Amino acid sequence: LIVHAGFHKSGTTALQESFDAQSDELRAAGIIYPNIGRKAHHRIAWALADRTWGWGKRGGEKTPRRKWTELVKQVNSSDAQTILISSEFFSELSSEAIKTISKEIKNRKVEVIFTVRPLVKLLGSSYQQYLKYGIKADYTTWLHSVLDKPGESKINPSFWKRNFHGQVVARWVEVLGADNATVIIVDESKPEFLFDSINEHLGLPKGFLKSQETGSNRSLSMEEIALLIEINKRFPKEREWSEYEIFVREGLIRRLTDHVKPSTDSGKLTTPQWAIDKGNEIGTQNKRELVATGAKIIGDIVTGK
């Protein structure tokens, strides 16, 4: 069992779209990517983490534990050589949840693979992702929230649960062993590097898994960010998560990111120098901790290439 556990904003969506679109080809190559009705296995991760999707006190979705037990039965009864599951939310699992995976998957080696971007390069995209959860803070306020006291954030506590990369990998290594953990450092100057590395790791020919070029999940322009902040501020407090998800997240924003091309003169979100400096400082710590785990590292961890 190979668990692709993230990290967030490191090309996971592109990989999951490929895994899903090419699931028949993968099956023919001896790799099962279980179909649970969605491209990724987020609900499996949420079930393991006992995590609520959305607003906990306003209609957030609680995934039942049976989603995990159903997958366990499917994996344990399969004679496939390799089974692959993917969700960046696996990066948020506790040590106990990781032990559950190791304990309940029978007669099959469990491996974990991570894809990583340098922390400073995912600040802007992480902020935009949290905007789609309904936060009302502007970028500067949000940056201070996550960077002034690393490990804490009143606005988004989950940011550090998923972005202390070395600590996350260490939890998996503690349970599975360093030989069963791989970290791919994403090289943004070589878009093909991610897919080449995944293909090689899975024992597939170069070019087997490839980008589906769906155009989804693009960055928001400054004008779109301003619009979303205003919508979040005005969204009625008596409304629940399901309504926000349907009308704003999967309605307006999905329409923009998947079908509307921003104009050439649209503003782009830029990270101020003080935040870049702080992000690089924390990123250096992340790198040291990643190396210390003993996990196999693919790519240049020094430069992020």
VEXBADREN-212536 format. One record per residue (C-alpha): chain; x, y, z; residue in three letters. Coordinates in steps of 0.5 Angstrom, whole numbers, plus 500, padded with zeros to 3 digits. Example, Ala and Ser with C-alpha at 12.3 -4.5 7.8 and 13.67 -1.06 7.14 Angstrom:
# residues 2
drendo, east, north, up, nulo
A, 525, 491, 516, ALA
A, 527, 498, 514, SER
***
This chain:
# residues 305
drendo, east, north, up, nulo
A, 500, 500, 500, LEU
A, 503, 507, 498, ILE
A, 500, 513, 501, VAL
A, 501, 519, 498, HIS
A, 500, 524, 504, ALA
A, 501, 531, 501, GLY
A, 504, 536, 502, PHE
A, 499, 541, 501, HIS
A, 500, 546, 495, LYS
A, 506, 541, 492, SER
A, 502, 539, 486, GLY
A, 498, 534, 489, THR
A, 492, 536, 485, THR
A, 495, 535, 479, ALA
A, 498, 528, 481, LEU
A, 491, 526, 484, GLN
A, 487, 528, 477, GLU
A, 492, 524, 473, SER
A, 492, 518, 478, PHE
A, 484, 518, 477, ASP
A, 484, 519, 470, ALA
A, 489, 514, 468, GLN
A, 486, 509, 474, SER
A, 485, 504, 468, ASP
A, 492, 504, 465, GLU
A, 495, 504, 473, LEU
A, 490, 497, 474, ARG
A, 493, 494, 468, ALA
A, 500, 496, 470, ALA
A, 498, 492, 477, GLY
A, 497, 499, 481, ILE
A, 490, 500, 484, ILE
A, 488, 507, 485, TYR
A, 481, 506, 489, PRO
A, 475, 509, 486, ASN
A, 471, 512, 492, ILE
A, 467, 517, 488, GLY
A, 472, 522, 488, ARG
A, 479, 524, 485, LYS
A, 483, 524, 492, ALA
A, 482, 520, 498, HIS
A, 480, 526, 503, HIS
A, 475, 522, 506, ARG
A, 479, 517, 508, ILE
A, 484, 521, 511, ALA
A, 478, 525, 515, TRP
A, 475, 519, 518, ALA
A, 482, 517, 520, LEU
A, 484, 524, 523, ALA
A, 477, 524, 526, ASP
A, 477, 531, 522, ARG
A, 471, 535, 520, THR
A, 471, 538, 513, TRP
A, 468, 545, 514, GLY
A, 466, 549, 519, TRP
A, 465, 545, 526, GLY
A, 460, 549, 529, LYS
A, 456, 551, 523, ARG
A, 454, 544, 519, GLY
A, 461, 542, 518, GLY
A, 461, 535, 515, GLU
A, 464, 529, 520, LYS
A, 466, 523, 516, THR
A, 464, 516, 519, PRO
A, 470, 512, 521, ARG
A, 467, 506, 516, ARG
A, 470, 510, 510, LYS
A, 477, 508, 513, TRP
A, 474, 501, 515, THR
A, 471, 500, 508, GLU
A, 478, 501, 505, LEU
A, 481, 497, 509, VAL
A, 477, 491, 507, LYS
A, 478, 493, 500, GLN
A, 486, 493, 501, VAL
A, 486, 487, 505, ASN
A, 482, 483, 500, SER
A, 486, 485, 494, SER
A, 491, 481, 490, ASP
A, 493, 487, 487, ALA
A, 501, 488, 487, GLN
A, 500, 495, 489, THR
A, 495, 500, 492, ILE
A, 496, 507, 492, LEU
A, 492, 512, 496, ILE
A, 492, 520, 496, SER
A, 490, 525, 500, SER
A, 494, 531, 503, GLU
A, 490, 531, 509, PHE
A, 494, 524, 511, PHE
A, 500, 529, 513, SER
A, 495, 532, 518, GLU
A, 495, 525, 522, LEU
A, 497, 524, 529, SER
A, 502, 518, 531, SER
A, 496, 514, 533, GLU
A, 492, 514, 526, ALA
A, 499, 512, 523, ILE
A, 500, 506, 527, LYS
A, 492, 505, 526, THR
A, 494, 504, 518, ILE
A, 500, 500, 520, SER
A, 496, 495, 524, LYS
A, 490, 494, 520, GLU
A, 493, 493, 513, ILE
A, 495, 486, 513, LYS
A, 500, 482, 509, ASN
A, 502, 488, 506, ARG
A, 508, 493, 506, LYS
A, 506, 500, 508, VAL
A, 510, 506, 504, GLU
A, 509, 513, 505, VAL
A, 511, 518, 499, ILE
A, 511, 526, 500, PHE
A, 511, 532, 495, THR
A, 514, 538, 498, VAL
A, 515, 545, 496, ARG
A, 519, 550, 500, PRO
A, 515, 554, 505, LEU
A, 516, 561, 503, VAL
A, 513, 558, 496, LYS
A, 507, 556, 499, LEU
A, 505, 562, 503, LEU
A, 500, 565, 498, GLY
A, 497, 559, 495, SER
A, 496, 557, 502, SER
A, 492, 563, 504, TYR
A, 488, 563, 498, GLN
A, 486, 556, 500, GLN
A, 484, 558, 507, TYR
A, 480, 564, 503, LEU
A, 476, 558, 500, LYS
A, 474, 556, 507, TYR
A, 471, 563, 509, GLY
A, 476, 567, 512, ILE
A, 476, 574, 512, LYS
A, 483, 576, 513, ALA
A, 487, 580, 508, ASP
A, 494, 577, 506, TYR
A, 498, 581, 511, THR
A, 494, 580, 517, THR
A, 494, 572, 515, TRP
A, 502, 572, 514, LEU
A, 503, 575, 521, HIS
A, 498, 570, 524, SER
A, 502, 564, 522, VAL
A, 509, 567, 522, LEU
A, 509, 571, 528, ASP
A, 509, 565, 532, LYS
A, 511, 559, 528, PRO
A, 507, 553, 531, GLY
A, 501, 558, 532, GLU
A, 495, 561, 528, SER
A, 489, 564, 531, LYS
A, 486, 564, 524, ILE
A, 488, 558, 521, ASN
A, 491, 553, 527, PRO
A, 491, 547, 521, SER
A, 497, 551, 518, PHE
A, 502, 549, 522, TRP
A, 500, 542, 523, LYS
A, 501, 541, 516, ARG
A, 507, 545, 514, ASN
A, 512, 543, 519, PHE
A, 514, 538, 514, HIS
A, 520, 535, 518, GLY
A, 516, 534, 524, GLN
A, 510, 531, 520, VAL
A, 515, 526, 516, VAL
A, 518, 524, 523, ALA
A, 512, 521, 525, ARG
A, 511, 517, 519, TRP
A, 518, 515, 520, VAL
A, 517, 513, 527, GLU
A, 512, 508, 525, VAL
A, 514, 505, 518, LEU
A, 521, 506, 518, GLY
A, 526, 511, 514, ALA
A, 526, 506, 509, ASP
A, 519, 506, 507, ASN
A, 518, 514, 507, ALA
A, 520, 518, 501, THR
A, 520, 525, 500, VAL
A, 520, 529, 493, ILE
A, 523, 536, 493, ILE
A, 518, 539, 487, VAL
A, 523, 543, 482, ASP
A, 518, 549, 479, GLU
A, 523, 550, 474, SER
A, 522, 543, 471, LYS
A, 514, 541, 471, PRO
A, 516, 534, 469, GLU
A, 520, 533, 475, PHE
A, 514, 531, 479, LEU
A, 511, 526, 474, PHE
A, 518, 523, 472, ASP
A, 520, 522, 480, SER
A, 513, 519, 481, ILE
A, 513, 514, 475, ASN
A, 520, 512, 477, GLU
A, 518, 511, 484, HIS
A, 512, 507, 482, LEU
A, 516, 503, 477, GLY
A, 512, 506, 471, LEU
A, 516, 508, 465, PRO
A, 517, 515, 464, LYS
A, 511, 519, 461, GLY
A, 506, 514, 464, PHE
A, 503, 518, 469, LEU
A, 502, 525, 466, LYS
A, 499, 532, 467, SER
A, 492, 532, 465, GLN
A, 492, 540, 464, GLU
A, 485, 541, 466, THR
A, 486, 548, 468, GLY
A, 483, 547, 475, SER
A, 485, 550, 481, ASN
A, 489, 556, 479, ARG
A, 491, 562, 483, SER
A, 486, 568, 484, LEU
A, 488, 575, 482, SER
A, 488, 580, 487, MET
A, 481, 583, 484, GLU
A, 478, 576, 485, GLU
A, 481, 575, 492, ILE
A, 478, 582, 494, ALA
A, 471, 580, 492, LEU
A, 472, 573, 496, LEU
A, 474, 577, 502, ILE
A, 468, 581, 501, GLU
A, 463, 575, 500, ILE
A, 466, 572, 506, ASN
A, 465, 578, 510, LYS
A, 458, 579, 508, ARG
A, 456, 571, 508, PHE
A, 450, 571, 513, PRO
A, 452, 568, 520, LYS
A, 446, 564, 520, GLU
A, 448, 560, 514, ARG
A, 452, 553, 514, GLU
A, 458, 550, 511, TRP
A, 454, 546, 506, SER
A, 451, 553, 503, GLU
A, 458, 556, 503, TYR
A, 461, 550, 500, GLU
A, 455, 550, 494, ILE
A, 454, 557, 492, PHE
A, 461, 560, 494, VAL
A, 467, 555, 494, ARG
A, 464, 550, 489, GLU
A, 460, 555, 485, GLY
A, 463, 562, 484, LEU
A, 470, 560, 486, ILE
A, 470, 554, 482, ARG
A, 467, 557, 476, ARG
A, 473, 563, 476, LEU
A, 478, 558, 477, THR
A, 476, 553, 472, ASP
A, 473, 556, 467, HIS
A, 475, 564, 467, VAL
A, 482, 566, 465, LYS
A, 484, 572, 468, PRO
A, 486, 578, 464, SER
A, 493, 580, 463, THR
A, 493, 586, 467, ASP
A, 490, 583, 473, SER
A, 494, 584, 480, GLY
A, 498, 578, 483, LYS
A, 498, 577, 490, LEU
A, 505, 578, 492, THR
A, 509, 576, 499, THR
A, 512, 582, 502, PRO
A, 520, 581, 504, GLN
A, 519, 580, 511, TRP
A, 515, 574, 510, ALA
A, 519, 571, 505, ILE
A, 525, 572, 510, ASP
A, 521, 569, 516, LYS
A, 519, 563, 511, GLY
A, 526, 562, 509, ASN
A, 528, 562, 516, GLU
A, 523, 557, 518, ILE
A, 524, 553, 511, GLY
A, 531, 552, 513, THR
A, 529, 549, 520, GLN
A, 524, 544, 516, ASN
A, 530, 542, 511, LYS
A, 534, 540, 517, ARG
A, 529, 536, 520, GLU
A, 527, 533, 514, LEU
A, 534, 530, 513, VAL
A, 534, 528, 520, ALA
A, 529, 523, 519, THR
A, 533, 519, 514, GLY
A, 527, 518, 509, ALA
A, 529, 518, 502, LYS
A, 530, 525, 499, ILE
A, 529, 526, 491, ILE
A, 531, 532, 489, GLY
A, 535, 538, 491, ASP
A, 533, 540, 498, ILE
A, 538, 545, 499, VAL
A, 535, 550, 494, THR
A, 528, 547, 493, GLY
A, 530, 544, 486, LYS
***
